[in-house]
Each structure stands twice: as structure tokens, then as C-alpha cells.
Amino acid sequence: MGQLRTRFVRLPARSENTSFTDEHITAKFVNRGTAVVVDNGKYIVTPTIEEYEFQMSPRLDHLNTKNGLQTPNYIGSLLCASTFRLGVDSTTGKDIHGYLCRPDGEGYDPLQGPRLRPPAPGRSIHGPARKALPSIYYPDFIAANQEARADNVIPGQDKQAHLEHIRADIRKLKQDNELDRVIVFWTANTERFADIIPGVNDTADNLLNAIKTSHEEVSPSTIFAVAAILEGEPFVNGAPQNTFVPGAIELAEREKSFIGGDDLKSGQTKLKSVLAEFLVNAGIKPLFSIASYNHLGNNDGHNLSAERQFRSKEISKSSVVVDMVAANRLLFKAPELNEKGAAKDKGEHPDHVVVIKYVPAVGDFKRAIDEYFSEIFCGGRSVINIFNECEDSLLATPLILDLSILAELLTRVKYRKVGEPEFKPLHSVLSLLSYMLKAPLVKPGTEVINSLNRQRTLLRHS
């Protein structure tokens, strides 16, 4: 396993709203929006203006990369292989595009932001392989077909002891490698959904007590999340299960630790979020079916061949069109409300079907077939069929890189409203990571955004 260092360079911005010191980069920001009041079916729209200051520390940090034979080119990474519009060249009138992060050497031009610094000349990016640390294995959460692979586990069934073991491993890794920050990232098998049980995992204190008593409904991924939270290190869930039970989210908020998830959005779901948004925004109504069929032959597919683990993935993939439908009530009837204002039904929405089959012969080359059956003008029908073949792991790996870099970066960002005395950290739930995730975790009480365009815009403007 090799290491890359992430260096965030200063942008020579000529603006009265940006200032630089050796300790911080500080920027002023004006958030212009609208507040809407619905009064007897009429919309009263009022412009709003909020002024903020953001502050970031420009220190160095570390990022591990996967050992392999090929030199990475980072294609598929939002941060390292895409650009964004900076503005217009005052001389030529042409658009100027910059990038967020580049992995190609020490020198930099004024438009660059973060950069991955490669190893010194003559040294390979691929260092010696490191022995994997033991993990925890609770058979009830993982498909039975995975038991033979569980050959490097922490012994026993004491979940409190497991928590302390993982916490100690995080501290040792940080100390031995002289790291300022460790990102804990779950890329292990998909677990079944954990039941949310009052008195067990519904609050932070109940969850901690459930771990002490080794309650059966505490999953391995939740143990890792709690360990990271208590060590003050970011935790990102790259799988679809509900790692962040309510108690885990409350604990992160209480400890002011950072969490993000769920489930890497790499191929089929990313395309679906774009196409579904296109249809709805064009006034076309995805009607009876958005049907998604997948078959894959890697170990992820093997694990997902079990019903309870598949259900976690089905929930994650099915949620991707919810906010697009809610955004257009001209096409889709809203839920009917009772006298107390609560929804009596789910309202009108497409029939979204997800099928995943394990086919060993295809290996890591996942095949995905999508059908979009829509209503068009005067009761007409439109059917779009898409066949997508991709190397699943090679699409996912750049997302792990992006999520790790962004999670680390956001730990160094603070903000305050103009007039407030102190800067404060961002909310513990890092919703800005949503672009790379199928089922984005958001701050309790706020709505999920699945629109890929809106997610990228939020990142670009942040």
C-alpha cells in the first residue's frame, strides 16, 4: 500500500472577499435565496440574503491508495479528472475552466486548487503490501456464503471489546504513520438492514449501551462508525445498509465528528439519476416502470445473492428518483394529507423495480439493463432501453478517492454568519458528499437531493 500526500495550494484570488494567512484561508460568501409561504393555495415568495464567512486550514494530509500493477490515471474521479467553469477570459471572451485536484507533479499554475503529490523520482507509487488488520464478523449481518472468507477476525462476541480494539487500531495507525487525520471508509460487504428498536439504537446513549451488552442488532459497520466517531475521525459508508442508525447520527452530532454515506454511486444509478431528471424536467412522465436489471459475478454479487443483503441494495437503488418526482407535481399527484397534515398515502410515483442476479462468469464486468416507460403528449408512450457494461470496481475506486479527499477537506472548513463571534465546524453529516452516493445521508429534518446536476452544483459553489 502506497501513500499520496494531499496539498491544498493558495489560489491568488484578487478579491476583497478572500484573505490568506499562514494559518487560514478566509472567504466571505453571500447566500441569496427565497423563502416561500403557501397561503390558501397562493405562493408568497420573498428574497433572502444571508452573509457568511468560511475559514479553512491549508495543512498537509495523507491518503492511502490501493496496491496494484497499473499507474493510476484517476479517470472517473470528480476531483481529479473533471473541470469546472471559472469565468471568462477578459481578452478573448472564451470560457476558462479550472480543476479541483491534479495528481501530476509538484509544479502548479495559478488556477489549481488541491493536488495529489506523487512519490519522489525513482520510487514507485506502489509500496510494499500491508497486512490487513483483523476485522469483526457477525454472521447474521452477512450472507452465509461469505463465511469461508472471514479468516482474519477479532475473536469473541464481546461488541464492547471489538469497539475498543478498532479504536486502538485507529490510534495506532495514526501514531505509527504520523498522520493528522485518518479517514475510516467502509468498503466491506453489504450488510442486512438493522432493525431500529426503541431503547437499543434510537439514541446515542442507547446505542452505546447496546454495544456494551453486545445486543444482536448492532452491526459490524455501526461498530466501525462508532469507533471512528469516538476517535474524532471521519467515517464514510460506501455500502447501502443503514449503518447510521439514529443513535449513530446523534452520537456524531454530540461528538462533533463527521460522517457520510450511503452506498457508492458509480454506474447504473448515476446514469439513472441523470436520465430520470431529464425526463421529468422535460415534462415527460416516467409512468408504469423504471425497471433495472443487473447481473455481476464478483464477490459483491455473491453476497447480494442473499435476500436480506439484496434488500439493502434494493432500497438504496430505488430511492434515486424520489426527489425528482416530488419536484414536479404537475406530472405526479402529491400525497393526500389527513386533517393533521400527515400523508395518507405515498402519492403518485413510477413503479421502480430493481433486480440483481449473481452470474459468476461475468466477473467484475457488471451488466445493467434499464427500461424507462413514459407517458408523452395525448396519451402516447415512449420507451427508452439502455444497456450498460462496466468494470464495477474500477468505477468505484475513484469515488473512494474523491470521498476521502472531500471528507478530509471538510473537516478543516469552519463558518460563521457575519456578526457571530466564533467560527464553527460544518454539521456532522457531510451532505456535500452526495454526488458520489446512491442514498445520500443528510442532516435530520432536511430533504435528500438525488439530482446529479444539483449535487455537482453544490460542490462547485462550495
Phi and psi in degrees as a GROMACS rama.xvg file:
@    title "Ramachandran Plot"
@    xaxis  label "Phi"
@    yaxis  label "Psi"
@TYPE xy
-96.6026  179.595  GLY-2
-131.128  144.928  GLN-3
-120.127  142.585  LEU-4
-100.406  137.361  ARG-5
-99.0543  121.715  THR-6
-116.883  124.031  ARG-7
-102.614  111.028  PHE-8
-91.0451  161.172  VAL-9
-76.8057  138.349  ARG-10
-92.2962  126.919  LEU-11
-77.3995  60.8827  PRO-12
-72.579  129.751  ALA-13
-96.2793  82.4355  ARG-14
-149.353  140.286  SER-15
-70.6842  -10.1053  GLU-16
-91.6764  -2.2154  ASN-17
-128.918  135.394  THR-18
-137.851  152.937  SER-19
-128.226  136.808  PHE-20
-133.134  175.982  THR-21
-67.0175  -22.0282  ASP-22
-96.2003  -33.2382  GLU-23
-145.958  152.002  HIS-24
-106.425  124.354  ILE-25
-120.222  134.712  THR-26
-136.008  140.197  ALA-27
-92.2668  144.496  LYS-28
-142.041  135.04  PHE-29
-109.56  116.806  VAL-30
-94.0099  109.029  ASN-31
-102.752  124.419  ARG-32
-145.011  -161.138  GLY-33
-140.562  141.912  THR-34
-106.072  133.612  ALA-35
-118.8  128.497  VAL-36
-114.884  129.49  VAL-37
-97.8602  116.53  VAL-38
-126.569  106.444  ASP-39
52.558  44.4634  ASN-40
82.8053  -2.35375  GLY-41
-102.6  144.654  LYS-42
-100.538  122.498  TYR-43
-106.166  111.515  ILE-44
-106.423  125.888  VAL-45
-124.504  124.385  THR-46
-62.8024  143.961  PRO-47
-127.161  148.453  THR-48
-135.761  125.552  ILE-49
-128.963  131.053  GLU-50
-103.332  131.444  GLU-51
-127.93  160.472  TYR-52
-122.399  134.779  GLU-53
-114.332  143.796  PHE-54
-134.622  134.929  GLN-55
-136.453  139.867  MET-56
-86.7543  130.767  SER-57
-95.4824  40.0747  PRO-58
-78.3167  169.614  ARG-59
-85.3036  148.884  LEU-60
-144.512  174.877  ASP-61
-117.014  152.43  HIS-62
-145.222  125.777  LEU-63
-81.6241  147.167  ASN-64
-120.116  156.793  THR-65
-71.4745  135.701  LYS-66
-69.0034  137.775  ASN-67
-169.891  179.099  GLY-68
-91.2437  -26.1304  LEU-69
-96.2518  142.948  GLN-70
-73.4357  124.159  THR-71
-64.7741  141.213  PRO-72
-113.485  -2.31254  ASN-73
66.9722  14.6445  TYR-74
-63.7175  131.208  ILE-75
103.611  -6.725  GLY-76
-93.0094  126.983  SER-77
-63.3145  -40.1921  LEU-78
-76.4497  -35.3552  LEU-79
-105.344  -9.33097  CYS-80
-135.357  16.3967  ALA-81
-132.951  162.936  SER-82
-124.182  167.063  THR-83
-138.157  153.692  PHE-84
-76.041  122.586  ARG-85
-88.2624  -36.9492  LEU-86
161.193  -157.373  GLY-87
-115.048  134.037  VAL-88
-63.8747  121.97  ASP-89
-67.429  -17.6401  SER-90
-91.4593  -47.7943  THR-91
-97.7122  -18.9915  THR-92
78.5714  7.10995  GLY-93
-90.2304  152.07  LYS-94
-66.5171  142.017  ASP-95
-111.772  128.879  ILE-96
-113.996  138.057  HIS-97
-118.001  -179.569  GLY-98
-136.182  162.03  TYR-99
-88.4194  -35.9414  LEU-100
-155.585  133.052  CYS-101
-130.434  136.876  ARG-102
-100.658  37.7559  PRO-103
-126.39  41.6701  ASP-104
121.588  179.356  GLY-105
-82.4752  -37.3629  GLU-106
-70.7691  154.461  GLY-107
-150.009  154.863  TYR-108
-101.843  168.541  ASP-109
-62.7584  -17.4854  PRO-110
-86.2058  -8.93289  LEU-111
-81.4972  151.374  GLN-112
-107.399  -123.614  GLY-113
-61.8418  151.748  PRO-114
-142.004  138.524  ARG-115
-87.1807  124.872  LEU-116
-93.3962  118.723  ARG-117
-75.5476  172.704  PRO-118
-64.4523  167.025  PRO-119
-62.4466  155.695  ALA-120
-53.6413  138.553  PRO-121
87.4457  -6.15674  GLY-122
-111.109  132.094  ARG-123
-71.46  150.209  SER-124
-67.4938  -21.1582  ILE-125
-95.0348  102.966  HIS-126
-80.1432  -175.501  GLY-127
-64.1066  144.13  PRO-128
-64.7524  140.044  ALA-129
-101.589  141.957  ARG-130
-70.4477  130.54  LYS-131
-65.3088  136.791  ALA-132
-71.4941  151.193  LEU-133
-65.5402  147.549  PRO-134
-116.007  -166.669  SER-135
-118.945  146.429  ILE-136
-136.377  113.761  TYR-137
-114.783  104.688  TYR-138
-54.2167  -28.944  PRO-139
-67.4332  -21.0738  ASP-140
-94.6252  -15.4238  PHE-141
-119.109  150.734  ILE-142
-57.2209  143.432  ALA-143
-60.0256  -26.2668  ALA-144
-71.0715  -3.52574  ASN-145
-96.3854  -3.93322  GLN-146
-59.0773  -40.3306  GLU-147
-65.1798  -24.0285  ALA-148
-81.9758  -14.4855  ARG-149
-81.673  72.1554  ALA-150
-114.239  13.1099  ASP-151
-145.347  71.122  ASN-152
-122.238  153.975  VAL-153
-72.8653  128.322  ILE-154
-70.2925  163.372  PRO-155
87.7778  176.453  GLY-156
-122.014  9.97592  GLN-157
-79.5916  105.565  ASP-158
-70.7726  -29.4651  LYS-159
-65.9868  -41.6512  GLN-160
-63.7526  -39.1834  ALA-161
-62.1869  -42.9008  HIS-162
-59.3581  -47.2543  LEU-163
-65.4968  -34.5661  GLU-164
-63.8701  -46.464  HIS-165
-64.0491  -42.3465  ILE-166
-59.4778  -42.4021  ARG-167
-65.5347  -37.9584  ALA-168
-63.324  -39.4097  ASP-169
-63.0837  -45.7836  ILE-170
-63.5044  -41.6953  ARG-171
-67.2182  -43.7737  LYS-172
-57.8609  -42.5658  LEU-173
-66.0256  -43.6397  LYS-174
-71.0965  -46.385  GLN-175
-63.544  -30.4678  ASP-176
-104.44  8.22662  ASN-177
51.1127  51.782  GLU-178
-97.0896  142.855  LEU-179
-80.994  -28.4841  ASP-180
-148.09  139.201  ARG-181
-117.709  128.986  VAL-182
-99.5836  120.367  ILE-183
-95.4457  120.823  VAL-184
-127.636  119.05  PHE-185
-85.5889  110.924  TRP-186
-122.542  16.7636  THR-187
-78.3014  -173.15  ALA-188
-57.3482  151.014  ASN-189
-66.8048  129.823  THR-190
-95.212  164.876  GLU-191
-69.3761  160.397  ARG-192
-66.954  139.072  PHE-193
-83.5865  139.113  ALA-194
-71.3879  137.209  ASP-195
-88.8274  113.736  ILE-196
-119.595  120.59  ILE-197
-55.5424  133.922  PRO-198
87.5262  -6.72004  GLY-199
-115.254  -59.3028  VAL-200
-132.58  20.1307  ASN-201
-88.3734  -18.5854  ASP-202
-133.541  165.465  THR-203
-61.6558  -47.7729  ALA-204
-65.6765  -38.8691  ASP-205
-64.9595  -39.361  ASN-206
-65.2128  -44.2307  LEU-207
-62.221  -38.3233  LEU-208
-69.0871  -36.7208  ASN-209
-63.1033  -35.023  ALA-210
-67.8654  -41.6801  ILE-211
-60.7648  -36.268  LYS-212
-93.574  6.60677  THR-213
54.3923  46.2721  SER-214
-61.3448  141.416  HIS-215
-66.3379  -18.2941  GLU-216
-95.3696  12.7113  GLU-217
-95.6857  118.057  VAL-218
-85.8531  162.044  SER-219
-57.049  -43.9301  PRO-220
-65.983  -33.0393  SER-221
-68.5725  -35.5273  THR-222
-59.6072  -45.4252  ILE-223
-63.7099  -41.967  PHE-224
-62.0844  -45.3272  ALA-225
-64.1423  -39.4254  VAL-226
-60.1826  -46.8898  ALA-227
-63.4651  -43.083  ALA-228
-60.1477  -46.3766  ILE-229
-69.6988  -24.2715  LEU-230
-88.3491  -1.84179  GLU-231
73.3878  23.9668  GLY-232
-111.338  144.608  GLU-233
-63.7775  143.857  PRO-234
-126.085  128.215  PHE-235
-119.136  128.992  VAL-236
-97.9617  111.973  ASN-237
-92.6792  6.72737  GLY-238
-117.173  167.342  ALA-239
-85.7204  -10.8072  PRO-240
-68.1105  165.105  GLN-241
-84.9029  62.7034  ASN-242
-51.6812  -43.636  THR-243
-88.0231  73.4094  PHE-244
-63.3406  161.247  VAL-245
-51.4016  -37.3765  PRO-246
-64.9072  -33.8225  GLY-247
-70.353  -39.5819  ALA-248
-65.0804  -44.4836  ILE-249
-62.115  -38.6803  GLU-250
-64.3637  -42.4833  LEU-251
-61.1548  -42.8155  ALA-252
-62.8866  -41.144  GLU-253
-67.3961  -39.7699  ARG-254
-86.81  -3.23689  GLU-255
55.155  40.3593  LYS-256
-100.859  162.317  SER-257
-107.346  136.165  PHE-258
-134.675  154.466  ILE-259
-156.445  152.414  GLY-260
166.755  -174.042  GLY-261
-124.256  149.244  ASP-262
74.738  117.391  ASP-263
-62.1228  132.124  LEU-264
-103.714  98.2501  LYS-265
-111.451  -54.3362  SER-266
-120.835  -86.2251  GLY-267
-61.234  -44.7402  GLN-268
-69.0862  -35.0132  THR-269
-63.7276  -43.7029  LYS-270
-64.4741  -40.75  LEU-271
-62.4137  -40.3551  LYS-272
-64.645  -31.2119  SER-273
-76.0219  -47.3897  VAL-274
-69.6741  -41.0958  LEU-275
-62.3927  -39.7575  ALA-276
-66.4685  -40.1436  GLU-277
-59.7113  -46.7802  PHE-278
-62.6708  -48.0775  LEU-279
-65.892  -43.292  VAL-280
-67.1356  -24.7552  ASN-281
-85.3889  3.03586  ALA-282
77.9747  17.042  GLY-283
-98.7465  139.023  ILE-284
-105.616  101.339  LYS-285
-57.7315  116.514  PRO-286
-102.059  -91.7206  LEU-287
-82.2838  -26.1493  PHE-288
-152.859  128.626  SER-289
-117.698  98.8153  ILE-290
-104.958  127.162  ALA-291
-121.262  123.426  SER-292
-118.905  133.139  TYR-293
-130.015  141.088  ASN-294
-136.176  137.145  HIS-295
-147.208  158.327  LEU-296
-122.033  9.94147  GLY-297
-84.7609  -176.4  ASN-298
-67.7916  -26.1041  ASN-299
-60.3002  -45.1618  ASP-300
-63.9597  -36.9383  GLY-301
-62.3048  -46.8951  HIS-302
-64.0535  -40.2288  ASN-303
-73.6926  -7.85971  LEU-304
-71.6726  -12.7998  SER-305
-83.2334  139.551  ALA-306
-60.0203  -46.4739  GLU-307
-70.1252  -33.8822  ARG-308
-72.4934  -37.794  GLN-309
-60.6952  -37.8143  PHE-310
-59.9281  -37.0758  ARG-311
-60.4091  -45.1935  SER-312
-67.9661  -38.9299  LYS-313
-60.9406  -43.5094  GLU-314
-62.374  -44.3616  ILE-315
-62.3981  -46.4912  SER-316
-72.9774  -28.7857  LYS-317
-77.3686  -20.1363  SER-318
-80.6732  -4.32434  SER-319
-69.3471  -21.4347  VAL-320
-102.171  1.01954  VAL-321
-60.6202  -49.9045  VAL-322
-72.7084  -27.7572  ASP-323
-64.5882  -42.2371  MET-324
-64.4114  -44.2267  VAL-325
-64.3039  -22.8597  ALA-326
-78.8339  -11.7627  ALA-327
-134.005  88.1005  ASN-328
-84.6118  1.34805  ARG-329
-71.7967  -32.8837  LEU-330
-91.388  -40.4975  LEU-331
-119.152  125.743  PHE-332
-63.9842  134.384  LYS-333
-72.841  158.405  ALA-334
-59.191  144.191  PRO-335
-80.6946  136.925  GLU-336
-104.347  149.343  LEU-337
-87.5645  -174.636  ASN-338
-66.0767  -18.9954  GLU-339
-93.2091  1.58366  LYS-340
87.4259  5.18217  GLY-341
-89.6174  150.177  ALA-342
-71.0135  130.278  ALA-343
-88.1619  -21.2312  LYS-344
-148.831  -177.215  ASP-345
-90.3937  -1.65921  LYS-346
73.4333  -173.144  GLY-347
-89.379  134.618  GLU-348
-158.483  160.164  HIS-349
-65.8529  153.44  PRO-350
-81.7179  102.234  ASP-351
-100.4  113.044  HIS-352
-113.417  133.742  VAL-353
-124.971  130.085  VAL-354
-128.762  132.921  VAL-355
-129.244  127.324  ILE-356
-123.759  139.807  LYS-357
-88.4979  116.312  TYR-358
-127.475  95.9877  VAL-359
-54.4135  -32.269  PRO-360
-62.3028  -27.8198  ALA-361
-83.2908  -10.1603  VAL-362
58.2187  -131.855  GLY-363
-84.2313  -4.06386  ASP-364
-84.0387  90.4843  PHE-365
-73.4387  135.531  LYS-366
-104.253  131.91  ARG-367
-131.739  131.503  ALA-368
-123.437  126.675  ILE-369
-122.622  139.933  ASP-370
-125.146  128.37  GLU-371
-115.76  109.687  TYR-372
-104.631  113.206  PHE-373
-126.39  154.611  SER-374
-92.9637  137.068  GLU-375
-123.248  -162.642  ILE-376
-55.5323  136.549  PHE-377
56.4019  39.0438  CYS-378
77.286  10.1266  GLY-379
-70.5552  170.095  GLY-380
-126.815  144.329  ARG-381
-130.701  131.829  SER-382
-124.397  123.679  VAL-383
-113.582  125.924  ILE-384
-115.744  134.121  ASN-385
-129.331  131.258  ILE-386
-110.887  125.842  PHE-387
-127.796  122.885  ASN-388
-119.626  131.992  GLU-389
-152.453  158.651  CYS-390
-84.8675  106.365  GLU-391
-56.2936  -49.1183  ASP-392
-66.9487  -33.5278  SER-393
-76.7708  -19.9404  LEU-394
-79.4084  -33.3139  LEU-395
-77.376  -34.9527  ALA-396
-59.0198  -46.0359  THR-397
-61.7524  -28.3484  PRO-398
-67.9946  -35.8109  LEU-399
-62.3141  -41.9623  ILE-400
-60.4955  -50.2416  LEU-401
-60.1316  -47.5263  ASP-402
-63.8758  -37.4567  LEU-403
-67.7266  -45.0047  SER-404
-63.267  -46.6935  ILE-405
-65.7149  -41.9217  LEU-406
-60.3631  -44.0081  ALA-407
-64.1449  -44.7389  GLU-408
-58.8962  -44.0069  LEU-409
-69.1691  -21.1955  LEU-410
-68.2618  -17.9328  THR-411
-102.266  5.40372  ARG-412
-100.224  131.85  VAL-413
-128.062  161.488  LYS-414
-148.52  164.442  TYR-415
-157.454  150.063  ARG-416
-72.6298  144.977  LYS-417
-57.4634  127.802  VAL-418
105.393  -21.041  GLY-419
-77.6116  145.871  GLU-420
-75.5974  -32.8792  PRO-421
-122.488  146.383  GLU-422
-78.0535  146.274  PHE-423
-131.692  154.7  LYS-424
-70.9844  165.106  PRO-425
-63.3556  164.334  LEU-426
-61.52  150.227  HIS-427
-58.9088  -33.9135  SER-428
-84.0735  113.266  VAL-429
-85.4387  80.4479  LEU-430
-69.2913  -16.2696  SER-431
-66.7532  -10.5413  LEU-432
-82.0628  -0.265949  LEU-433
-59.249  -29.5753  SER-434
-55.7799  -32.1909  TYR-435
-96.9736  8.88915  MET-436
-129.052  139.357  LEU-437
-70.4004  -45.0061  LYS-438
-121.357  78.2112  ALA-439
-60.7357  132.473  PRO-440
-80.7745  130.233  LEU-441
-127.903  163.355  VAL-442
-55.9995  133.519  LYS-443
-52.713  133.424  PRO-444
93.9944  -4.32227  GLY-445
-111.686  159.898  THR-446
-88.4296  147.422  GLU-447
-78.0538  138.478  VAL-448
-110.761  117.186  ILE-449
-103.783  -12.8188  ASN-450
-59.3533  120.096  SER-451
-63.2555  -38.6  LEU-452
-63.7977  -44.0752  ASN-453
-67.0437  -37.4727  ARG-454
-63.8166  -43.2672  GLN-455
-68.1028  -37.1346  ARG-456
-62.8334  -40.6406  THR-457
-60.7343  -42.4808  LEU-458
-64.9907  -45.4778  LEU-459
-62.6016  -41.0972  ARG-460
-81.4114  -8.39897  HIS-461
